[in-house]
């Protein structure tokens, strides 16, 4: 009833799971991940105990294939389970019990595993594999979603579509550096959940992505004057105050504070500010 990919970034710093299914809120059931440890997906007749047990094994350095072997060997219901695991290094591993509904199966390779059941056919897994291995050096979360989209476009879950999710972890990668959860997006019930997941990831990247320092622009000269004018027109720079202070106030309302660097401006922030000219102090709803 589900297809997923679990993977590790080339540098080993990110682990994640992307999953879609004709199942309500699949993101609440299938994925689990721990920074610098690994990730797993439990599906078909999912055994939620695999999540803490699998991560505990990975935490001690057990290889992904041995994690799979250990979990299913101890599970009387293994014939109806499906599992994908990737660790801190080495190949990913996947398992499909013989009682999983057709079409069911998986594939794995260095740092990844893809699996699915009740699929249109093996072409779903083939498409995910090809999308993952051929994606190059793009952003890790986007690569996961692209692989999921490839599986969806190849037929996906043959019962239809309902939900999708993306979980990515990295050490101190969360909001403000206060957690390891870099991305946690869920589409619980939607007619086109993979497309909606991709849309949400685009928004997440806009708001919380961190720019390459080489892309940042110095807030001096004509650029500083333009930014000051835009902020003043939006009500954030009364009386000629500090551009940095006003920019921080505006960015906090727009939920772009993660992209702020004193004395410089992210091109993404600049582009968004330019689109807000004349909008006043209205902001995007959020944490504030």
C-alpha positions in Angstrom: 0.0 0.0 0.0 3.1 2.2 0.1 6.3 3.1 -1.7 9.3 4.8 -0.1 13.0 5.6 -0.3 15.4 5.8 2.6 18.8 7.4 1.9 22.0 9.0 3.2 23.7 12.0 1.7 27.1 11.5 0.0 28.9 13.1 2.8 27.0 11.0 5.4 25.7 14.1 7.2 22.0 13.8 6.3 19.6 10.8 6.5 16.0 10.8 5.3 12.9 9.1 4.2 10.3 10.0 1.5 7.1 8.0 1.3 3.7 8.0 -0.4 0.6 5.8 0.0 -3.1 5.3 -0.4 -3.2 5.5 3.4 -4.2 8.3 5.7 -1.2 10.2 7.2 1.5 7.8 6.1 4.1 10.1 7.6 2.8 9.2 11.1 3.5 5.5 10.5 6.4 4.7 8.1 9.5 6.9 8.6 12.1 7.1 11.3 15.5 8.7 11.3 18.3 9.8 13.6 21.1 12.2 12.8 24.4 10.6 12.0 22.8 7.2 12.7 20.5 6.2 9.9 16.9 6.0 8.7 14.3 3.4 8.1 10.8 2.8 6.6 8.4 0.2 8.0 5.4 -0.5 5.8 3.0 -3.1 4.3 1.5 -4.4 7.6 3.8 -1.9 9.4 5.5 -2.9 12.6 6.0 0.4 14.5 8.3 -1.3 16.9 10.9 -1.5 14.1 11.4 2.2 14.3 13.0 2.5 17.8 14.5 -1.0 17.6 16.1 -0.4 14.2 17.5 3.0 15.3 18.9 1.4 18.4 20.7 -1.2 16.4 22.0 1.4 13.9 23.2 3.5 16.9 25.5 0.7 18.0 27.1 0.4 14.5 25.1 -2.6 13.2 25.1 -2.7 9.4 21.8 -2.0 7.6 21.5 -5.5 6.2 22.0 -7.0 9.7 19.4 -4.6 11.2 16.9 -5.9 8.7 17.9 -9.5 9.4 17.6 -9.0 13.1 14.3 -7.2 13.1 12.5 -9.6 10.8 14.0 -12.7 12.4 12.4 -11.7 15.8 9.0 -10.8 14.3 6.4 -13.6 13.9 4.5 -11.3 11.5 7.5 -10.8 9.2 5.8 -12.4 6.2 3.5 -9.4 5.9 6.1 -6.8 6.6 8.2 -4.5 4.4 11.3 -2.7 5.6 14.0 -0.4 4.2 17.1 0.7 6.2 20.1 2.8 5.6 22.9 3.4 8.2 25.8 5.8 8.8 27.8 4.1 6.0 27.6 1.2 3.6 24.8 -0.1 1.5 21.2 0.2 2.3 19.0 -2.9 2.8 15.4 -3.8 2.0 13.1 -6.6 2.9 9.7 -7.7 1.5 7.8 -10.5 3.2 6.3 -13.2 1.0 2.7 -12.4 2.1 2.9 -8.7 1.0 0.3 -7.9 -1.7 1.5 -7.8 -5.3 3.3 -6.1 -6.7 5.8 -5.9 -3.9 9.6 -5.6 -3.8 12.5 -3.4 -3.5 16.1 -2.5 -4.5 19.1 -1.1 -2.7 22.6 0.3 -3.2 25.2 2.4 -1.6 23.4 4.6 0.9 19.9 4.0 -0.3 17.0 1.5 -0.4 13.6 1.8 -2.2 10.6 -0.5 -1.6 6.9 -0.7 -2.2 3.8 -2.9 -2.1 0.5 -2.9 -3.9 2.3 -1.1 -6.7 1.6 -0.8 -10.3 4.6 -3.0 -10.9 8.4 -3.2 -10.6 8.7 -0.1 -12.8 7.8 2.0 -9.8 11.0 0.9 -7.9 13.1 1.1 -11.1 12.0 4.7 -11.6 12.8 5.6 -8.0 16.2 3.9 -8.3 17.0 5.7 -11.5 15.9 9.1 -10.2 18.0 8.7 -7.0 21.2 7.4 -8.6 21.0 9.8 -11.5 20.1 13.0 -9.6 23.7 14.3 -9.2 24.6 16.7 -6.4 21.3 18.5 -5.9 19.9 19.3 -2.4 19.3 16.1 -0.5 15.6 16.7 0.5 14.7 17.7 -3.1 16.4 14.5 -4.4 14.3 12.4 -2.1 11.1 14.1 -3.3 12.2 13.7 -6.9 12.7 10.0 -6.4 9.3 9.7 -4.8 7.7 11.7 -7.7 9.4 9.4 -10.2 7.8 6.4 -8.5 4.4 8.2 -8.5 4.7 9.0 -12.2 5.5 5.4 -12.9 2.3 4.2 -11.4 2.9 4.3 -7.6 0.4 2.7 -5.4 -2.1 1.0 -7.7 -5.0 1.7 -5.4 -4.5 5.5 -5.8 -3.1 8.4 -3.9 -3.8 9.9 -0.5 -0.8 10.9 1.6 3.0 11.6 1.4 5.7 12.6 3.8 9.4 13.7 4.0 11.6 13.4 7.0 15.3 14.5 6.9 17.7 14.8 9.8 21.1 16.4 10.3 23.0 17.2 13.4 21.8 20.6 14.7 20.0 21.1 11.3 16.6 22.1 12.7 15.1 25.5 13.3 17.6 27.7 15.0 20.0 24.8 15.4 17.9 23.5 18.3 17.1 20.1 16.9 18.3 17.6 14.4 15.1 17.6 12.3 16.0 19.5 9.2 12.7 18.7 7.3 9.5 17.1 8.6 6.7 17.7 6.1 3.5 15.7 5.9 0.6 15.7 3.4 -2.0 13.6 5.3 -5.0 13.6 2.9 -4.7 15.1 -0.6 -5.7 14.1 -4.2 -2.1 14.6 -5.4 0.0 14.3 -2.3 3.5 13.9 -3.9 3.0 17.2 -5.9 1.7 18.9 -2.7 4.8 17.6 -0.8 7.0 19.1 -3.4 5.2 22.4 -3.1 5.6 22.4 0.7 9.3 21.6 0.3 9.7 24.6 -2.0 8.2 26.8 0.7 10.3 25.2 3.4 13.4 25.9 1.3 12.4 29.5 0.8 11.9 30.1 4.5 14.5 27.9 6.2 17.1 27.2 3.6 20.6 28.5 4.3 22.5 30.3 1.6 26.0 29.7 0.5 28.1 32.5 2.0 29.5 33.2 -1.5 26.0 34.1 -2.6 25.4 36.8 0.0 25.3 40.4 -1.0 26.9 43.2 1.0 24.4 45.8 2.2 26.3 48.8 1.0 25.8 51.6 -1.5 22.9 51.4 -3.9 21.7 48.0 -2.6 21.5 49.3 1.0 19.6 52.3 -0.2 17.1 50.1 -2.2 16.6 47.8 0.8 16.1 50.8 3.1 13.5 52.3 0.7 11.6 49.0 0.5 11.6 48.5 4.2 10.5 52.1 4.8 7.6 51.6 2.3 6.6 48.6 4.3 6.7 50.5 7.6 9.8 49.0 9.0 12.4 51.8 8.8 10.8 54.9 10.3 13.1 57.8 11.0 16.1 56.4 9.1 17.0 53.7 11.6 19.4 50.7 11.1 18.8 48.7 8.0 19.9 45.5 9.7 17.4 46.0 12.5 14.6 46.8 10.2 15.4 43.9 8.0 15.4 41.6 11.0 12.0 42.9 12.0 10.6 42.4 8.5 12.2 39.0 8.1 10.7 37.8 11.5 7.2 38.6 10.3 7.9 36.9 6.9 9.4 33.8 8.7 12.7 34.4 6.9 14.9 34.9 10.0 16.9 31.8 9.3 18.4 33.5 6.2 19.6 36.6 8.0 23.3 37.6 8.1 24.3 40.9 9.7 25.6 43.4 7.1 24.6 41.2 4.2 21.5 40.0 2.5 20.5 36.7 1.0 19.4 37.0 -2.7 16.3 34.9 -1.8 15.4 37.4 0.9 16.1 40.3 -1.4 13.8 38.9 -4.1 11.1 38.3 -1.6 11.4 41.8 -0.2 11.1 43.2 -3.7 7.8 41.4 -4.2 6.5 42.9 -1.0 6.8 46.5 -2.0 3.7 48.4 -1.1 2.3 45.4 0.9 2.7 47.2 4.2 3.2 45.2 7.4 1.1 42.2 6.6 3.1 39.0 7.2 2.9 35.4 6.6 1.2 33.5 9.4 3.7 31.5 11.4 5.6 31.2 14.6 6.3 34.9 14.7 
